[in-house]
Amino acid sequence: MHPMILLAQSDPDPTQVAHMMMALIPMIMIFGLICVAIIIVPFWFICKKAGFSPWLALLNVVPFGNLVLIYILAFADWRTGPPPPPATWATGYPPVPPTM
């Protein structure tokens, strides 16, 4: 409550306000890093699964870079592997050896 009363005064002490702001800067930086990690980690895995370089996820740090990355992912051809052959789908599990 003390910081709110301090800032609500008509003429707060500038040194106290400066000390409060200096105490808030590390918390704001940590919060920002957590938010960036929450955004970058899923895009890292999406880019890796799509066959692109996972380093493209760092475009989210640049302003409007996330918009560019979304358009790259939406309109590019994804290099994924071919599906398994249909013969493995039709046979039972485990595969039955032929009988003589």
Buried (B, 14 or more C-beta within 10 A) or exposed (E): EEEEEEEEEEEBEEEBBEEBEEEEEEEEEEEEEEEEEEEBEEBBEBBBEBEBEBEBBBBBEEEEBBEEBEEBBEEEEEEEEEEEEEEEEEEEEEEEEEEE
